[in-house]
């Protein structure tokens, strides 16, 4: 089982979810680590902050679903 868990952890670290809204992009991996944040310099600070928050929250939900599906398939 330990081997399976290590395999799963390795697979999850390779999974990436990208969410982009209005030129603001957030990329996270299966270990919930932020890999990339890209801002849109044509937007104001408040709009960028809102979009980063929205992108991040959506990416977390998607990666959690992906993780759950991979664990269920074990």
N, C-alpha and C positions, 0 to 999 in steps of 0.2 A: 504494500500500500504506500509505503514511503516513496518508492520508485515512481508510482503513479502520481503522487502529489508533486514530486519534483518535475515530472514531465508536464503536468498541468501548469505549474508555475512558469516553466519555460515557455510554453505555448502562449500563456496569457501575457507574458512580457513582450511577445512579438505582436500581439493584437494592438491595433491602433484605431481610434475613432477620431474622425475629423468633423467638426461642425463649423460652418461658415455662414455668417449673416452680415449682409451689407458691407462686405470687405473686411470684417473682423473674423479671424480664424483661431480656433483652439483645437489642439491635438493632444489627446491623452492616450496612455497605453493601458493594458489590462491590469497593471498594478497601481492604477489610479495616479500615475505620475504625469505631470504636465510636460509634454515633449516640445510644444511650440505654441506661442501666442503671437499672432500677427495683428497689428492695429491698422486702422484706416485713417491716415493723417488728414483726410479731408473732413472728418467728422469732429465735432466738439468733444471735449473731455467727458461730459456727462453721458452723451450718446455712446461713446466708446466704452465707458464703464458699464453701462446697461447691457450692451451687446456682448462684452466679455463675460459678464455674469450669466446672461442667457445661454450663450454658447457653451460655457463650462457646465452649467447645470444640465443641459441637454446631453452633452457628451458623457457626463457621469451616468446618467440614466441609461444611455445606450450601452456603455461598457459594462454596467452592472447586469443588464439583460444578457449580454454576450457571455459574461463570466458564469451566470446562472445556467445558461444553456450548455456550456462546456462541462460544468460540474454535473449536470443532470445526465449528460451523455456518458459519463464515466460509469 
